Amino acid sequence: MPRLLIGLAYDLFGSYPPRPGDPPDAEVEYEPEATVLALEAALARLGHGTTRLGNPHAVLRAAGQGIAPRLDAVLTIAEGYGPRNREAWVPVLCEMAGIPTLGSDALTLSTTLDKLWAHRIVAASGVPVPPHASFGSPEDAASAALPAPFPLFVKPRWEGTAKGIAPSSRVESRAALVGEVARIVRTYVQPALVEAFLEGPEYTVTVVGHRPPRALPTLQRALEASTRIGAHAIERHPPPPGGWRHVTPGELDGALEAELTSLARRAFDALECRDFARADFRLDRHGRPHFLEMNPLPTFAPDGSFGIIAELLGRRLEDLLAEILGEALVRIGL
């Protein structure tokens, strides 16, 4: 195989100067340099070279300078900031420049980031989703019909990595719902997605490859003991006396993992994801899984899901990522 040159697009912590009105967790979706190093090592394992393009604005400047003749493909993990099309910035620029990209295309990235649209598409494919509604203002939350009885869960409609989720995200009354929707709309400048709060354990399924895609081992995500909100979101907030307590209440047997795998692959196909994505599920009180979200830009950080899965499989992270990225290069004809 000839040596290829792959451009890497990414947002590192500190990529952007602080902007007026930024939420307190504005950078939570961005990556440490260790993530870029892991991707460089994986592509080097395949015998290919890499060049660091940087964040979407740097890619825009590079596109204006004619990067297309130099690059065989681009791998983007860049999140951007602001509107619901921000994850699509780099794939669109590459499409205009005629450079193939690894991973999902711009339309899938925008659709999956908007959790309301993702719920509609996934539900139409037969995958259960929590009862939900989108509220664009606290006035809507005060008067509109509720999607389910309390407790409800409130989060930004188009954010990832648990951005915007706080201990107050679980609401038990109409007054608390109005206040939480007001916080989301004011702080994140977007509608709030309001869902039934599912009381069971939470799982994440990573799907990779194509023709057909396959699932890697399912992981259970820790919950905070008192709120039953994902620990990865809660631990960013000041702890109460005694600290946050983590629990993993689920038992992942073969039957449940097979069901989660089947649902994840169905959602992956419905949203037309490519090469890699992570689907999150939560069980209701009866043990039935419901789709929460699809992340086609999952972190490749050594301490993230891929790093944990590599350890479970007894493999080096760079070898696992090389296998996944190699399949993606085959998909685009390289």
Secondary structure in CASP SS format (residue, H / E / C, confidence):
PFRMAT SS
TARGET T0000
AUTHOR 0000-0000-0000
METHOD secondary structure of the structure
MODEL  1
M C 1.00
P C 1.00
R C 1.00
L C 1.00
L E 1.00
I E 1.00
G E 1.00
L E 1.00
A E 1.00
Y C 1.00
D C 1.00
L E 1.00
F C 1.00
G C 1.00
S C 1.00
Y C 1.00
P C 1.00
P C 1.00
R C 1.00
P C 1.00
G C 1.00
D C 1.00
P C 1.00
P C 1.00
D C 1.00
A C 1.00
E C 1.00
V C 1.00
E C 1.00
Y C 1.00
E E 1.00
P C 1.00
E H 1.00
A H 1.00
T H 1.00
V H 1.00
L H 1.00
A H 1.00
L H 1.00
E H 1.00
A H 1.00
A H 1.00
L H 1.00
A H 1.00
R H 1.00
L C 1.00
G C 1.00
H C 1.00
G E 1.00
T E 1.00
T E 1.00
R E 1.00
L E 1.00
G E 1.00
N C 1.00
P H 1.00
H H 1.00
A H 1.00
V H 1.00
L H 1.00
R H 1.00
A H 1.00
A H 1.00
G H 1.00
Q C 1.00
G C 1.00
I C 1.00
A H 1.00
P H 1.00
R H 1.00
L C 1.00
D C 1.00
A E 1.00
V E 1.00
L E 1.00
T E 1.00
I C 1.00
A C 1.00
E C 1.00
G C 1.00
Y C 1.00
G C 1.00
P C 1.00
R C 1.00
N C 1.00
R H 1.00
E H 1.00
A H 1.00
W H 1.00
V H 1.00
P H 1.00
V H 1.00
L H 1.00
C H 1.00
E H 1.00
M H 1.00
A H 1.00
G C 1.00
I C 1.00
P C 1.00
T E 1.00
L E 1.00
G C 1.00
S C 1.00
D C 1.00
A H 1.00
L H 1.00
T H 1.00
L H 1.00
S H 1.00
T H 1.00
T H 1.00
L H 1.00
D C 1.00
K H 1.00
L H 1.00
W H 1.00
A H 1.00
H H 1.00
R H 1.00
I H 1.00
V H 1.00
A H 1.00
A H 1.00
S C 1.00
G C 1.00
V C 1.00
P C 1.00
V C 1.00
P C 1.00
P C 1.00
H E 1.00
A E 1.00
S E 1.00
F E 1.00
G C 1.00
S C 1.00
P H 1.00
E H 1.00
D H 1.00
A H 1.00
A H 1.00
S H 1.00
A C 1.00
A C 1.00
L C 1.00
P C 1.00
A C 1.00
P C 1.00
F C 1.00
P C 1.00
L E 1.00
F E 1.00
V E 1.00
K E 1.00
P E 1.00
R C 1.00
W C 1.00
E C 1.00
G C 1.00
T C 1.00
A C 1.00
K C 1.00
G C 1.00
I C 1.00
A C 1.00
P H 1.00
S H 1.00
S H 1.00
R E 1.00
V E 1.00
E C 1.00
S C 1.00
R H 1.00
A H 1.00
A H 1.00
L H 1.00
V H 1.00
G H 1.00
E H 1.00
V H 1.00
A H 1.00
R H 1.00
I H 1.00
V H 1.00
R H 1.00
T H 1.00
Y H 1.00
V C 1.00
Q C 1.00
P C 1.00
A E 1.00
L E 1.00
V E 1.00
E E 1.00
A E 1.00
F C 1.00
L C 1.00
E C 1.00
G C 1.00
P C 1.00
E E 1.00
Y E 1.00
T E 1.00
V E 1.00
T E 1.00
V E 1.00
V E 1.00
G E 1.00
H C 1.00
R C 1.00
P C 1.00
P C 1.00
R E 1.00
A E 1.00
L C 1.00
P C 1.00
T C 1.00
L E 1.00
Q E 1.00
R E 1.00
A C 1.00
L E 1.00
E E 1.00
A C 1.00
S C 1.00
T C 1.00
R C 1.00
I C 1.00
G E 1.00
A H 1.00
H H 1.00
A H 1.00
I H 1.00
E C 1.00
R C 1.00
H C 1.00
P C 1.00
P C 1.00
P C 1.00
P C 1.00
G C 1.00
G C 1.00
W C 1.00
R C 1.00
H E 1.00
V E 1.00
T C 1.00
P C 1.00
G C 1.00
E C 1.00
L C 1.00
D C 1.00
G H 1.00
A H 1.00
L H 1.00
E H 1.00
A H 1.00
E H 1.00
L H 1.00
T H 1.00
S H 1.00
L H 1.00
A H 1.00
R H 1.00
R H 1.00
A H 1.00
F H 1.00
D H 1.00
A H 1.00
L C 1.00
E C 1.00
C C 1.00
R C 1.00
D E 1.00
F E 1.00
A E 1.00
R E 1.00
A E 1.00
D E 1.00
F E 1.00
R E 1.00
L E 1.00
D C 1.00
R C 1.00
H C 1.00
G C 1.00
R C 1.00
P E 1.00
H E 1.00
F E 1.00
L E 1.00
E E 1.00
M E 1.00
N E 1.00
P C 1.00
L C 1.00
P C 1.00
T C 1.00
F C 1.00
A C 1.00
P C 1.00
D C 1.00
G C 1.00
S H 1.00
F H 1.00
G H 1.00
I H 1.00
I H 1.00
A H 1.00
E H 1.00
L H 1.00
L H 1.00
G C 1.00
R C 1.00
R C 1.00
L H 1.00
E H 1.00
D H 1.00
L H 1.00
L H 1.00
A H 1.00
E H 1.00
I H 1.00
L H 1.00
G H 1.00
E H 1.00
A H 1.00
L H 1.00
V H 1.00
R H 1.00
I C 1.00
G C 1.00
L C 1.00
END
